[in-house]
Amino acid sequence: MRRRGQTAIRRKQPDFVLLFAILTLLAIGIVMVFSASFVRSVRFYGHPYYFLMRQLMWAGLGLSAMLFLANYDCWRYRKYVIFIYGLSLLLLVIVLIPGIGQVRNDARRWLGFGSLAIQPAEIAKFTTVLFLADSLAKRREKVGDLIRGLGPYLVLLGLTFVLVLAEPDLGTTVAIAAAAVVVIFAAGAKIWHLAGLGVMAIPVLYWAIMGSDYRRDRFLAFLHPWDDPAGDGWQIIQALYALGTGGPFGTGIGYSRQKWFYLPEPHTDFIFAVLGEEMGFVGTSLVVLLFFVVAWRGFRAAMAAPDRFSCLLAAGLTSLIVMQAIVNIGVVTGSLPITGIPLPFISSGGSSLLTNLMAAGVILNISRYANR
């Protein structure tokens, strides 16, 4: 039990509907990571369980973190928010140093060794929302002032975006920006201020896409994938083949054809395509429904939260999870340009899984104090 002013707030049971949705998504993810990756595991690592064991390891760490945060009241670490956010920015700088940050697929995004490598950009997603929720909750009366109220936050967000884009990682930048907009809007920012900032961001986004050869090629492939079916359009076309092959009920778990080196990254960014091929429309609809439940219960916890900080934090973390799901599914279905954002709780990837489960733990903690 905690106190807000003179009013006692008793801790209740967590939102079990939200918990069930998250654990179901995680279970589906573990099954699909094994199914989508065992071919590559055998080819490159000599046994079929390499990616499965990594996913189970990170799932264990993530569940432990989720359980801890679901029972550790979010108000207790507010005094460490500046340090936590500053540390995440420092890690974003360190990962860019040659010889320290690991380079994979022409991107310098990882710190650590082998399976224990982490992506500072994934951590920055979580810490940015935490920082904004804490700071904006304290400066409620200044949020409506674009220069003196929002100005300092825009500078810090700009610094974060520059560091993440330098890796390069446009997808994570978009995810952080979307969650930040939700927190700032929920804090009371004027809608025309946000609209003006959105208009100002268009040329920056245009430069980020067209100023890089591979981003420009990806964007043009999204518009016209069949213009280069054996090159830049390959990923989108193979993903659509996988979804189309699945039909209503799928080919069955383990029976995907596209994962046999037709579909690039079948266990990470394009795992939804393999899921659609093996589980069909029913399986993909179930996953979409589960993310809808996460959005519903997460925003419900935010709206019923006992104070401003927990409201902004729950809203920001919920939007972070849901936005990543929307973008990933949009990419796989050919509705959005390829951005490299994993599907929360389902895609293979340690840092992403860990931070999303941590976010879920915080939302579950806030739900325990919700005014139901």
C-alpha positions as CSV (number, residue, x, y, z in Angstrom):
1,M,0.0,0.0,0.0
2,R,1.3,3.5,-0.9
3,R,0.0,6.9,0.0
4,R,-0.8,9.9,-2.2
5,G,-1.1,12.9,0.0
6,Q,-3.4,11.6,2.8
7,T,-5.2,9.0,0.8
8,A,-4.2,5.4,1.1
9,I,-4.1,3.5,-2.1
10,R,-4.3,-0.3,-1.7
11,R,-2.5,-2.6,-4.1
12,K,-4.8,-5.0,-5.8
13,Q,-4.3,-8.0,-8.0
14,P,-2.7,-7.2,-11.4
15,D,-4.7,-7.2,-14.6
16,F,-4.9,-10.9,-15.4
17,V,-6.5,-10.3,-18.8
18,L,-3.4,-8.2,-19.8
19,L,-1.1,-10.8,-18.3
20,F,-2.8,-13.6,-20.2
21,A,-2.5,-11.7,-23.5
22,I,1.2,-11.1,-23.0
23,L,2.0,-14.7,-21.9
24,T,0.1,-16.0,-24.9
25,L,2.0,-13.8,-27.3
26,L,5.2,-14.9,-25.7
27,A,4.3,-18.6,-26.0
28,I,3.3,-18.2,-29.6
29,G,6.6,-16.4,-30.2
30,I,8.7,-19.2,-28.7
31,V,7.0,-21.8,-30.9
32,M,7.3,-19.6,-34.0
33,V,10.9,-18.7,-33.4
34,F,11.8,-22.4,-33.3
35,S,9.7,-23.2,-36.4
36,A,11.0,-20.2,-38.4
37,S,14.7,-20.6,-37.4
38,F,15.5,-24.3,-37.2
39,V,16.5,-24.5,-40.9
40,R,19.0,-21.6,-40.4
41,S,20.2,-23.1,-37.1
42,V,21.1,-26.4,-38.7
43,R,22.7,-24.6,-41.7
44,F,24.9,-22.2,-39.8
45,Y,25.2,-23.6,-36.3
46,G,25.0,-27.4,-36.8
47,H,21.9,-28.0,-34.7
48,P,18.2,-26.9,-34.8
49,Y,18.0,-25.3,-31.4
50,Y,20.4,-22.3,-31.5
51,F,17.8,-19.6,-31.9
52,L,15.3,-21.4,-29.7
53,M,17.8,-21.6,-26.8
54,R,18.6,-17.9,-27.2
55,Q,14.9,-17.0,-27.2
56,L,14.3,-19.1,-24.1
57,M,17.2,-17.5,-22.3
58,W,16.0,-14.0,-23.0
59,A,12.4,-15.0,-22.2
60,G,13.5,-16.2,-18.8
61,L,15.4,-13.0,-18.1
62,G,12.5,-10.9,-19.4
63,L,9.9,-12.8,-17.4
64,S,12.0,-12.4,-14.3
65,A,12.2,-8.6,-14.9
66,M,8.5,-8.5,-15.6
67,L,7.7,-10.3,-12.4
68,F,10.0,-8.0,-10.4
69,L,8.6,-4.8,-12.0
70,A,5.0,-5.9,-11.6
71,N,5.6,-6.1,-7.9
72,Y,8.0,-3.2,-7.5
73,D,6.0,0.0,-7.4
74,C,7.0,2.4,-10.2
75,W,6.9,5.4,-7.9
76,R,9.9,4.0,-6.0
77,Y,12.4,4.5,-8.8
78,R,11.3,8.0,-9.9
79,K,14.4,9.4,-8.1
80,Y,16.7,7.5,-10.4
81,V,15.0,8.5,-13.7
82,I,17.6,11.1,-14.7
83,F,20.4,8.7,-14.0
84,I,18.7,5.9,-15.9
85,Y,18.0,8.1,-18.9
86,G,21.5,9.6,-18.9
87,L,23.0,6.1,-18.8
88,S,20.9,5.0,-21.8
89,L,22.2,8.1,-23.8
90,L,25.7,7.2,-22.8
91,L,25.3,3.6,-24.1
92,L,24.0,5.1,-27.4
93,V,27.3,7.0,-27.7
94,I,29.5,4.1,-26.7
95,V,27.9,1.7,-29.2
96,L,29.0,4.1,-32.0
97,I,32.7,3.9,-31.0
98,P,34.6,1.7,-33.5
99,G,36.0,-1.4,-31.8
100,I,33.4,-1.3,-29.1
101,G,30.0,-1.5,-30.8
102,Q,29.4,-4.7,-32.8
103,V,28.7,-4.3,-36.5
104,R,26.1,-6.7,-38.1
105,N,24.6,-6.2,-41.5
106,D,26.3,-2.8,-41.9
107,A,24.8,-1.4,-38.7
108,R,26.6,-0.7,-35.4
109,R,23.9,-1.4,-32.8
110,W,25.1,-4.0,-30.3
111,L,27.2,-4.1,-27.1
112,G,28.4,-7.3,-25.5
113,F,29.4,-10.7,-26.7
114,G,27.5,-13.3,-28.8
115,S,24.1,-14.2,-27.3
116,L,24.5,-11.7,-24.5
117,A,24.8,-8.7,-26.8
118,I,22.3,-5.9,-26.1
119,Q,21.0,-3.0,-28.3
120,P,21.2,0.3,-26.4
121,A,18.5,1.7,-28.8
122,E,16.0,-0.9,-27.4
123,I,16.8,0.3,-23.9
124,A,16.4,3.9,-25.0
125,K,12.8,3.2,-26.0
126,F,12.0,2.3,-22.4
127,T,14.0,5.0,-20.7
128,T,12.8,7.8,-23.0
129,V,9.2,7.0,-22.0
130,L,10.1,6.8,-18.4
131,F,12.0,10.1,-18.4
132,L,9.1,11.9,-20.3
133,A,6.5,10.5,-17.9
134,D,8.4,11.6,-14.8
135,S,9.4,15.0,-16.0
136,L,6.1,16.0,-17.7
137,A,4.2,14.9,-14.6
138,K,6.2,17.5,-12.6
139,R,5.8,20.3,-15.2
140,R,2.1,20.1,-15.9
141,E,1.6,23.8,-16.0
142,K,4.3,24.4,-18.6
143,V,3.4,21.7,-21.2
144,G,1.2,24.1,-23.1
145,D,4.2,26.4,-23.8
146,L,5.9,25.3,-26.9
147,I,9.3,27.0,-26.3
148,R,9.8,27.0,-22.5
149,G,7.6,24.0,-21.8
150,L,8.3,21.5,-24.7
151,G,11.5,23.0,-26.0
152,P,13.9,21.2,-23.6
153,Y,12.2,17.9,-24.3
154,L,12.4,18.4,-28.0
155,V,16.2,19.0,-27.7
156,L,16.7,15.9,-25.7
157,L,14.5,13.8,-28.0
158,G,16.5,15.3,-31.0
159,L,19.7,14.1,-29.4
160,T,18.3,10.6,-28.9
161,F,17.1,10.5,-32.5
162,V,20.5,11.6,-33.9
163,L,22.3,8.9,-31.9
164,V,19.9,6.2,-32.9
165,L,19.9,7.3,-36.6
166,A,23.7,7.2,-36.5
167,E,23.7,3.4,-36.0
168,P,21.7,3.5,-38.4
169,D,18.2,2.5,-37.0
170,L,15.3,4.5,-38.5
171,G,12.7,2.0,-37.2
172,T,13.6,2.5,-33.6
173,T,13.7,6.2,-34.1
174,V,10.1,6.1,-35.4
175,A,9.0,3.9,-32.5
176,I,10.5,6.3,-29.9
177,A,9.0,9.3,-31.6
178,A,5.5,7.7,-31.7
179,A,5.6,6.8,-28.0
180,A,7.0,10.3,-27.1
181,V,4.1,12.0,-29.0
182,V,1.6,9.9,-27.0
183,V,3.1,10.9,-23.7
184,I,3.4,14.5,-24.6
185,F,-0.2,14.6,-25.9
186,A,-1.4,12.8,-22.8
187,A,0.5,15.3,-20.6
188,G,-1.6,18.2,-22.0
189,A,0.3,19.5,-25.0
190,K,-1.7,21.5,-27.5
191,I,-2.8,19.6,-30.5
192,W,-1.7,22.3,-32.9
193,H,1.8,22.4,-31.4
194,L,2.1,18.7,-32.1
195,A,0.6,19.1,-35.6
196,G,3.1,21.8,-36.4
197,L,6.0,19.7,-35.1
198,G,4.7,16.9,-37.3
199,V,4.8,19.1,-40.4
200,M,8.3,20.2,-39.5
201,A,9.4,16.6,-39.1
202,I,8.4,15.7,-42.7
203,P,11.5,17.1,-44.4
204,V,13.7,15.5,-41.7
205,L,12.0,12.1,-42.4
206,Y,12.4,12.7,-46.2
207,W,16.1,13.4,-45.7
208,A,16.5,10.3,-43.5
209,I,15.0,8.1,-46.2
210,M,16.3,9.7,-49.4
211,G,19.7,10.5,-47.9
212,S,20.6,6.9,-47.5
213,D,20.9,4.5,-50.5
214,Y,19.5,1.4,-48.7
215,R,16.6,3.3,-47.1
216,R,15.7,4.9,-50.4
217,D,15.8,1.6,-52.2
218,R,13.6,0.0,-49.5
219,F,11.1,2.8,-49.7
220,L,10.9,2.6,-53.5
221,A,10.6,-1.2,-53.2
222,F,7.6,-0.7,-50.9
223,L,5.9,1.5,-53.6
224,H,6.8,-0.8,-56.5
225,P,8.1,-4.2,-55.3
226,W,7.5,-5.9,-58.7
227,D,9.9,-3.5,-60.4
228,D,12.8,-5.4,-58.8
229,P,11.4,-8.8,-57.7
230,A,14.9,-10.4,-57.4
231,G,16.4,-7.4,-55.6
232,D,14.9,-4.8,-53.3
233,G,11.4,-6.1,-53.8
234,W,12.3,-9.7,-52.8
235,Q,11.4,-9.4,-49.1
236,I,8.0,-8.0,-49.6
237,I,7.1,-10.4,-52.4
238,Q,8.2,-13.4,-50.4
239,A,6.3,-12.2,-47.3
240,L,3.1,-11.9,-49.4
241,Y,3.7,-15.3,-50.9
242,A,3.9,-16.7,-47.4
243,L,0.7,-15.0,-46.2
244,G,-1.1,-16.1,-49.3
245,T,0.0,-19.7,-49.0
246,G,-1.3,-19.9,-45.5
247,G,-5.0,-19.5,-46.5
248,P,-7.6,-19.7,-43.7
249,F,-5.9,-22.3,-41.4
250,G,-2.3,-22.4,-42.6
251,T,0.0,-25.2,-43.7
252,G,0.7,-26.4,-40.1
253,I,3.4,-25.6,-37.6
254,G,6.8,-26.4,-39.1
255,Y,5.6,-26.7,-42.7
256,S,6.5,-23.2,-44.0
257,R,8.2,-23.3,-47.4
258,Q,9.3,-19.6,-47.4
259,K,11.6,-20.1,-44.4
260,W,13.8,-22.4,-46.5
261,F,16.0,-19.4,-47.5
262,Y,13.3,-17.7,-49.6
263,L,12.2,-15.2,-46.9
264,P,15.0,-13.1,-45.4
265,E,15.0,-12.8,-41.6
266,P,12.1,-15.3,-41.1
267,H,12.6,-15.5,-37.4
268,T,13.0,-11.8,-36.7
269,D,11.5,-8.9,-38.6
270,F,9.4,-11.2,-40.9
271,I,8.3,-13.8,-38.5
272,F,4.6,-12.7,-38.9
273,A,4.8,-13.9,-42.5
274,V,5.9,-17.4,-41.4
275,L,3.2,-17.3,-38.7
276,G,0.7,-16.5,-41.4
277,E,1.9,-19.3,-43.7
278,E,1.8,-21.9,-40.9
279,M,-1.2,-20.7,-38.9
280,G,-3.2,-19.0,-41.6
281,F,-5.7,-16.2,-41.3
282,V,-6.9,-17.7,-38.0
283,G,-3.5,-17.5,-36.5
284,T,-2.7,-14.0,-37.6
285,S,-6.1,-12.8,-36.5
286,L,-5.4,-14.3,-33.1
287,V,-2.2,-12.4,-32.8
288,V,-3.8,-9.1,-33.9
289,L,-6.6,-9.7,-31.4
290,L,-4.1,-10.3,-28.6
291,F,-2.3,-7.0,-29.4
292,F,-5.7,-5.3,-29.4
293,V,-6.2,-6.7,-25.9
294,V,-2.8,-5.4,-24.8
295,A,-3.8,-1.9,-26.1
296,W,-7.2,-2.0,-24.5
297,R,-6.0,-3.1,-21.1
298,G,-2.9,-1.0,-21.2
299,F,-4.7,2.2,-21.9
300,R,-7.4,1.2,-19.5
301,A,-4.8,1.0,-16.8
302,A,-3.4,4.4,-17.8
303,M,-6.9,6.1,-17.7
304,A,-7.6,4.6,-14.2
305,A,-4.1,5.2,-12.8
306,P,-3.9,6.9,-9.4
307,D,-1.6,9.8,-10.4
308,R,-0.3,11.7,-13.4
309,F,3.1,10.0,-13.5
310,S,1.7,6.4,-13.7
311,C,-0.9,7.5,-16.2
312,L,1.7,8.9,-18.6
313,L,4.0,6.0,-18.0
314,A,1.3,3.4,-18.8
315,A,0.1,5.3,-21.8
316,G,3.6,5.7,-23.2
317,L,4.7,2.1,-22.7
318,T,1.4,0.7,-24.0
319,S,1.7,2.8,-27.2
320,L,5.4,1.7,-27.5
321,I,4.4,-1.9,-27.6
322,V,1.4,-1.5,-29.8
323,M,3.1,0.9,-32.3
324,Q,5.9,-1.6,-32.9
325,A,3.3,-4.3,-33.6
326,I,1.4,-2.1,-36.0
327,V,4.5,-1.1,-37.9
328,N,5.9,-4.7,-38.1
329,I,2.6,-6.2,-39.3
330,G,2.2,-3.2,-41.7
331,V,5.7,-4.0,-43.2
332,V,5.0,-7.7,-43.6
333,T,1.7,-7.1,-45.3
334,G,3.2,-4.6,-47.7
335,S,1.3,-1.7,-46.1
336,L,4.4,0.2,-44.8
337,P,8.0,0.5,-45.9
338,I,10.5,-1.9,-44.4
339,T,11.8,-0.4,-41.2
340,G,13.4,-3.3,-39.3
341,I,11.1,-3.2,-36.2
342,P,10.6,-6.6,-34.6
343,L,7.2,-7.9,-33.5
344,P,6.9,-7.5,-29.7
345,F,7.0,-10.8,-27.7
346,I,7.2,-12.9,-30.9
347,S,10.2,-12.0,-33.0
348,S,13.6,-13.5,-32.1
349,G,15.8,-10.9,-30.4
350,G,17.1,-10.5,-26.8
351,S,17.1,-6.8,-26.2
352,S,13.7,-6.3,-27.8
353,L,12.1,-9.1,-25.8
354,L,13.6,-8.0,-22.6
355,T,12.6,-4.4,-22.8
356,N,9.0,-5.2,-24.0
357,L,8.6,-7.6,-21.0
358,M,9.9,-4.9,-18.7
359,A,7.4,-2.5,-20.1
360,A,4.7,-5.1,-19.6
361,G,5.8,-5.5,-16.0
362,V,5.5,-1.7,-15.3
363,I,2.0,-1.6,-16.9
364,L,0.9,-4.6,-14.8
365,N,2.2,-2.8,-11.7
366,I,0.2,0.3,-12.5
367,S,-2.9,-1.8,-13.1
368,R,-2.7,-3.0,-9.5
369,Y,-3.5,0.5,-8.4
370,A,-6.0,1.3,-11.1
371,N,-9.3,2.8,-9.9
372,R,-11.4,0.1,-11.5
